[in-house]
Amino acid sequence: MLKTMAKITMTGESVINDTSICDYSAIIDLKKPENMSVTLLKKNKELYKENRVECREDYAAFEEKAYATQEAVFAILAAKSEQNTPDEMPDNTPVEE
């Protein structure tokens, strides 16, 4: 049986002197946006040590973008739930006219 999931994936990287040092990714589940994961992959540990401050700043900026996207998903879902029209409600839901 096929199961599908809708998710938003964001990616970023720290590049210093044309060298990619770290990769960042965030995955937000569209049905349960509170289930967000943010990861950091150090691709070059020696260069990471030398550029730790910049990489940490990049990671913090990436996290902020991920949380902003998560908040946008929460807002969209809240707006959709407020827009319940009679056509979208179950048949046994009373509707005032």
N, C-alpha and C positions, 0 to 999 in steps of 0.2 A: 504494500500500500504506500502510495506517495504521500508524504507530508511536506508541506512547504511552510516557510517562515519568512515574513517580511522584516528586513533589517536595514538599517542605514550603517554603512561602513565609511569611516573617515580615515585618511592616512596623512602622515606628514613625515618630515625628516629634517635632521640637523645637518646642514652642509657647510663645511668650513674649508676655504681654499679649494673649492671644487671637489671635496671629498665628503661622501656621505658617512657620517659617524653614527647616527642613531636613526632608527625608524620608530614611528609612533603609530598606533592604530586605536580606533574606538569603534565599538559595535553597539548600536542601540536597537533593541527589540521594539518594533513598532506596536506590538500588542501590549507589551509590558515595558515601557521605556525606563522604568526604574531599574530594569535589568541591563545596565550599561557596563561594558568592560572597557578599560583603557589600559593599553600595554606599551611597554618601552623595550626595544631591542637594541642593545649596544653592539653595533657591527664592528667597530674597531676600538677595542678596550684601551689601547695605548693612547690613541688620539682623544678618546673620551676623557681619560685622566688629565690630559693636557688642556682640554677645553670644557672641563666639567661645568664651569659657571655658565657658559653660553648654552650648553646642552640642557642644563636644568632650567634655564630661562625659556628655552624653546619648548621643553616639556610642559612647563607651567602655562605657557601661551596656548599650546595644543589642548591641554585639559580645559582651559577656559572656553575654547571654541567648541569642544565636545559637550561641555555642560550647557552652553548656550543653545546648541542644537537639540539637546535633550529637553531643555525647557520649551523650545519651540514645538517639539513633538507633543509634550504635555498640553500646551495651549491649543494645538490643533485638535487633539482628542477631546479636550474639554468643550471646545466650540462645537464639535460634531455631536457630543452627547446632549448639548443644550438645544440643538436643532431638531429634536424629535418631532416629526410631523405625524399626523394620523396614519399615513401610508407606511411609516416605518415602525409603528407600534404594533405589538401583538394584537390579534383579533379581540382578545378579552379585555383590552384596556379601554376604560371609558374615556370618551373624548367630549369635552364641552364645546358647544357651538355658539 
